[in-house]
């Protein structure tokens, strides 16, 4: 049962917290409509330590106001090293990109909290061989550096016109 990544919803991640990208060898089994944007659920109850693998993992995203929302992290296992990158927070079943100016605007409006944005992540499943579930901070979630850089570019363009 593959589906496009963008169509994953909270219920999918409750039923199967670990998903994987469809690769060429899986496309025949997944059906003709499956392409590189498709993912499929796995039966893993924890993230396996493989030589190389990429997974889509159910994640809890912590907001600045202390509330939690469901989300997605992309997890890469390569040569014994693991990288986790939170990519999405769900607002109802809408995918909101992390970090994102529009994400922060919608979260602020939905939670009715001034400047609310993602600040932490915690995987919903363990990694094979690890006693604690991984978690971390989201850097740049407030988008202030990106907005400041954009404003500097705009000011530079205005100066060039003069």
Secondary structure, DSSP 8 states (H G I E B T S, - for coil): -EEEGGG--HHHHHH-SEEEE--HHHHHHH-TT--TTEEEE---SSB---SEEEEEEEEEEEETTS-EEEEEEEEEEETTEEEEEEEEEEETTEEEESS-HHHHHHHHHHHT-TT--EEEEEESS-BTT-SS--EEE-TTTT-HHHHHHHHHHHHHHHHHH-
